Each structure stands twice: as C-alpha cells, then as structure tokens.
C-alpha cells in the first residue's frame, strides 16, 4: 500500500467518525482544479509545518485536493454504506 493509499484509508475511517470532515470532502469535490490548488496553497500558508497536528492537516489537504482523490473517497464511503 503506497503512502497516499494509506492516507486515503485513514481519511475514510475518520469521515465515518466525524461528519465535519466528511462535509469538507464533499465540498472539495465541488471545486475545480484551480480552486483546489488555491485551497492547498492556503492550507500550507496558514498551517504550521513544524506542528504535528498542523502537519497532518497539511498532508490531508494535499492528498484530498489531488485530482480525483476526494471523489474516490466519497465513492468508497458510499460503497461501504451500501454493503452494510
């Protein structure tokens, strides 16, 4: 499992426990690539790369703003919901 896949799995797990996080993912799916890039830049400017929690948040924003990743997360969550 590559690093991004591991992070995606962690995000899916976190979304099942935190509806606010799930809402962020849904909102990101509505952004075009330019808006996603701007969000990524803002996150890296606002968050402290030396703080452990902020570092994780930066990683989250970098992964979910990649093209197609937020959509894949939603697809997997919905797929898991239909299985249960």
Secondary structure as a PSIPRED ss2 file (coil, helix, strand):
# PSIPRED VFORMAT (PSIPRED V4.0)

   1 X C   1.000  0.000  0.000
   2 X C   1.000  0.000  0.000
   3 X H   0.000  1.000  0.000
   4 X H   0.000  1.000  0.000
   5 X H   0.000  1.000  0.000
   6 X H   0.000  1.000  0.000
   7 X H   0.000  1.000  0.000
   8 X H   0.000  1.000  0.000
   9 X H   0.000  1.000  0.000
  10 X H   0.000  1.000  0.000
  11 X H   0.000  1.000  0.000
  12 X H   0.000  1.000  0.000
  13 X H   0.000  1.000  0.000
  14 X H   0.000  1.000  0.000
  15 X H   0.000  1.000  0.000
  16 X H   0.000  1.000  0.000
  17 X H   0.000  1.000  0.000
  18 X C   1.000  0.000  0.000
  19 X H   0.000  1.000  0.000
  20 X H   0.000  1.000  0.000
  21 X H   0.000  1.000  0.000
  22 X H   0.000  1.000  0.000
  23 X H   0.000  1.000  0.000
  24 X H   0.000  1.000  0.000
  25 X H   0.000  1.000  0.000
  26 X H   0.000  1.000  0.000
  27 X H   0.000  1.000  0.000
  28 X H   0.000  1.000  0.000
  29 X H   0.000  1.000  0.000
  30 X C   1.000  0.000  0.000
  31 X C   1.000  0.000  0.000
  32 X C   1.000  0.000  0.000
  33 X H   0.000  1.000  0.000
  34 X H   0.000  1.000  0.000
  35 X H   0.000  1.000  0.000
  36 X H   0.000  1.000  0.000
  37 X H   0.000  1.000  0.000
  38 X H   0.000  1.000  0.000
  39 X H   0.000  1.000  0.000
  40 X H   0.000  1.000  0.000
  41 X H   0.000  1.000  0.000
  42 X H   0.000  1.000  0.000
  43 X H   0.000  1.000  0.000
  44 X H   0.000  1.000  0.000
  45 X H   0.000  1.000  0.000
  46 X H   0.000  1.000  0.000
  47 X C   1.000  0.000  0.000
  48 X C   1.000  0.000  0.000
  49 X C   1.000  0.000  0.000
  50 X C   1.000  0.000  0.000
  51 X C   1.000  0.000  0.000
  52 X H   0.000  1.000  0.000
  53 X H   0.000  1.000  0.000
  54 X H   0.000  1.000  0.000
  55 X H   0.000  1.000  0.000
  56 X H   0.000  1.000  0.000
  57 X H   0.000  1.000  0.000
  58 X H   0.000  1.000  0.000
  59 X H   0.000  1.000  0.000
  60 X H   0.000  1.000  0.000
  61 X H   0.000  1.000  0.000
  62 X H   0.000  1.000  0.000
  63 X H   0.000  1.000  0.000
  64 X H   0.000  1.000  0.000
  65 X C   1.000  0.000  0.000
  66 X C   1.000  0.000  0.000
  67 X C   1.000  0.000  0.000
  68 X C   1.000  0.000  0.000
  69 X H   0.000  1.000  0.000
  70 X H   0.000  1.000  0.000
  71 X H   0.000  1.000  0.000
  72 X H   0.000  1.000  0.000
  73 X H   0.000  1.000  0.000
  74 X H   0.000  1.000  0.000
  75 X H   0.000  1.000  0.000
  76 X H   0.000  1.000  0.000
  77 X H   0.000  1.000  0.000
  78 X H   0.000  1.000  0.000
  79 X H   0.000  1.000  0.000
  80 X H   0.000  1.000  0.000
  81 X H   0.000  1.000  0.000
  82 X H   0.000  1.000  0.000
  83 X H   0.000  1.000  0.000
  84 X C   1.000  0.000  0.000
